[in-house]
Amino acid sequence: MSRGIRISLFEIVGSSLCVASNDGQKVYERLAAALKADQHVALSFHNITTLTAAFLNAAIGQLYGIFNEKHIRDLLKVEGAEQDDLALLKRVVDNAKLYFKDPKRYNQAIREVLEDENDKI
């Protein structure tokens, strides 16, 4: 197994604001490459002041579509995150695991909810 690396959200995004999904995609690409190479990754949240679910979905959520949970848990560690950021990350990960368990069913449920909402308008 390769030695570990550190990925800084602040350095990749270039700001303390981790809000845009396209910035999250940049993080995802680095994380996915490291996990494919079986590298241990420390994902640093140091200097991050604002974080959104959209960013985390792009950066971390989509990892669950490629890698199994054990692989991610074994190799990816988070450092320097505030408690509210960890809570948001947990919610994103839980949703990603549900989604990738059965994407067709999940998408169908969303379509049905949206159709019901459109019928009410």
Steps between C-alpha positions, in 0.01 A plus 500: 500500500623850416586748769247763596431844361335812637240688296415851614156631405629855548787445255284335233214749522727800556268643761337426834163465323422144391162558343508427126455151361763566230755559778379181665561319171867607512528348846320184386745448214795512739331277755389244241851481353651443844243237598548318169872488581420365850657806661407614848358851480470765769240750379570831671219741585742749659414864418157408360230737626203414277399158372192388306337168428535567125878524541519186717273302268737571213818455703416197711148374436572373151792291630236254624399436141847365420646366823345288771455648846775290659758615244409864563498459879835320498678758287329838549533698822375851572698751701430849628124497442262684733216306665233653273711413194531141623122483547445625144759254369324213680166599345657517152668160543181339634303634203767388253499148642121485471507635147772270367343196667212525247524806270203397281267471796628825652454690171150355458402616848626850419303504173185394683539774761559762230196381304287524815627853559424600139145364535447731799603812310 
